[in-house]
Amino acid sequence: MVAQTIGRTGQRQSAVRRLFTSGRWIQWFVGLLLATFSLAMFYPFLWLIFSSFKTGADIVSVPVSLLPREWTLSAYRMVLDPNRANLPRAYVNSIVVATATVVAILATSSLGG
């Protein structure tokens, strides 16, 4: 049953009509639009997470699928293997570059007063 109220003219108004006449439809529309764009922005994040569990062949296969056909942890094993990817050395390199950049920016910016 649709809720109805008496309008200004003495006639009954449905809930949908009240929504449009009160201007609240704009809030509903903006909320729906924001929810749609939020899902569109969240999809690449899901793709990233699920692709980390795919094999190399599964990532480039056609047709494209979000979920892997064969779940594997080989990408994580490769990253954590010190012979293939030296993660501690990569972190040290990043810290050195970031520190040198900050020092250079502070030195040149302090010259300007």
VMD Tcl script that draws the C-alpha trace (Angstrom):
set ca {
  {0.00 0.00 0.00}
  {1.37 3.41 -0.97}
  {1.32 6.02 1.76}
  {-0.81 8.99 0.81}
  {-1.38 12.39 2.35}
  {-3.72 15.27 1.65}
  {-2.06 17.96 -0.48}
  {-2.73 21.70 -0.70}
  {-5.59 21.19 -3.09}
  {-7.29 18.68 -0.81}
  {-6.36 15.72 -2.99}
  {-4.33 12.75 -1.90}
  {-0.64 12.67 -2.92}
  {1.45 9.56 -3.26}
  {4.87 9.20 -1.65}
  {6.56 9.59 -5.05}
  {4.71 12.81 -5.77}
  {5.67 14.18 -2.34}
  {9.29 13.29 -3.05}
  {9.29 15.33 -6.25}
  {7.30 18.27 -4.92}
  {9.41 18.61 -1.76}
  {12.68 18.75 -3.68}
  {14.12 15.74 -1.87}
  {14.50 13.96 -5.19}
  {17.66 16.00 -5.74}
  {19.22 14.46 -2.62}
  {18.21 10.99 -3.77}
  {19.60 11.64 -7.25}
  {22.91 12.97 -5.91}
  {23.19 9.98 -3.55}
  {22.52 7.55 -6.39}
  {25.02 9.32 -8.62}
  {27.69 9.26 -5.90}
  {27.06 5.58 -5.21}
  {27.40 4.77 -8.92}
  {30.69 6.64 -9.22}
  {31.95 5.07 -5.99}
  {31.40 1.62 -7.44}
  {33.11 2.68 -10.67}
  {36.14 3.87 -8.71}
  {36.20 0.73 -6.54}
  {36.28 -1.71 -9.48}
  {39.96 -1.09 -10.42}
  {40.92 -1.73 -6.80}
  {39.09 -5.07 -6.94}
  {40.82 -5.82 -10.24}
  {44.20 -5.15 -8.60}
  {43.50 -7.44 -5.66}
  {42.12 -10.31 -7.72}
  {44.87 -10.02 -10.36}
  {47.49 -10.56 -7.68}
  {46.12 -14.09 -7.29}
  {46.14 -14.85 -11.06}
  {48.80 -16.55 -13.13}
  {50.59 -14.54 -15.83}
  {48.65 -16.29 -18.58}
  {45.36 -15.70 -16.77}
  {46.00 -11.94 -16.56}
  {46.40 -11.53 -20.33}
  {43.79 -14.08 -21.37}
  {40.82 -13.17 -23.52}
  {37.96 -12.95 -22.55}
  {38.86 -10.94 -19.50}
  {37.47 -12.07 -16.15}
  {37.60 -10.45 -12.73}
  {38.06 -13.66 -10.76}
  {41.05 -15.91 -11.46}
  {40.45 -19.30 -13.02}
  {43.30 -20.74 -10.95}
  {44.12 -19.13 -7.59}
  {47.85 -18.87 -6.90}
  {50.21 -17.12 -4.50}
  {53.17 -17.17 -6.91}
  {53.27 -13.37 -7.24}
  {53.61 -13.00 -3.47}
  {56.28 -15.71 -3.34}
  {58.23 -13.90 -6.06}
  {58.11 -10.55 -4.26}
  {59.22 -12.06 -0.95}
  {62.02 -14.16 -2.52}
  {65.33 -12.34 -1.82}
  {66.96 -13.88 -4.93}
  {64.34 -12.54 -7.34}
  {63.19 -9.26 -5.80}
  {65.32 -7.73 -3.09}
  {62.60 -5.91 -1.17}
  {64.74 -4.57 1.70}
  {67.16 -3.02 -0.80}
  {64.24 -1.43 -2.67}
  {62.97 0.14 0.57}
  {66.43 1.51 1.38}
  {66.70 3.00 -2.12}
  {63.28 4.64 -1.74}
  {64.19 6.12 1.64}
  {67.49 7.49 0.28}
  {65.80 9.11 -2.72}
  {62.98 10.58 -0.60}
  {65.42 11.96 1.99}
  {67.66 13.52 -0.69}
  {64.62 15.11 -2.35}
  {63.36 16.61 0.91}
  {66.80 17.97 1.79}
  {67.22 19.49 -1.68}
  {63.77 21.12 -1.56}
  {64.38 22.49 1.95}
  {67.78 23.88 0.91}
  {66.51 25.58 -2.23}
  {63.30 26.84 -0.60}
  {65.16 28.34 2.35}
  {67.19 30.47 -0.06}
  {64.00 32.26 -1.09}
  {63.40 33.52 2.42}
}
mol new
graphics top color blue
foreach p $ca { graphics top sphere $p radius 0.5 }
foreach p [lrange $ca 0 end-1] q [lrange $ca 1 end] { graphics top cylinder $p $q radius 0.2 }
display resetview
